[in-house]
């Protein structure tokens, strides 16, 4: 019963993920064309937009988050996780989805500075913890841990490159400065670099699971 329920949740999640990838070709053209006329005309046009198109846009906007959430539920159902913890994780996920697109004020340099400093401290702690745990692992687990370390490295580089992309280098958070100083090419370069690092990070995390004892079966 659990296996069947898990498959259903995972299947639904995959459908949402596919919609997140492919749905943009249906949603974005109309959205972008409505933006071309400026904010005032967009507000006027929104009064005439059919309700089903608004719903379609909202479903697409949430599709990736909902898809990952549903796959997560399906994966948890395959485990022996206690009921209380399962409900806590699902409830936390629902709260996140409800708050996912609530506007957040900013940008505040202090906020990003403190956040970046905290990430750095956590990164150092994770690396030190990784080093202390590796010596006690069996040979096949060490290979998995090494791949995980490489994944951490690329995630750290991608995180750091958000700073020059959004701040003092490409001014992603200040588009007027980006255009004034002609830094659009720099912004594209950093964005591409971040994507490469994220792909590599996830790839090595994937390899770390493939090289684990159960993953290699």
Secondary structure, 3 states (H helix, E strand, C coil): CHHHHHHHHHHHHHHHHHHHHHCHHHHHHHHHHHHHCCHHHHHHHHCCCCHHHHHHHHHHHHHHHHHHHHHHHHHHHCCCCCHHHHHHHHHHHHHHHHHCCCCCCCCCHHHHHHHHHHHHHHHHHHHHHHHHHHCCCCHHHHHHHHHHHHHHHHHHHHHHHHHHHHCCCCCCCCHHHHHHCCCHHHHHHHHHHHHHHHHHHHHHHHHHHHCCCCCCC
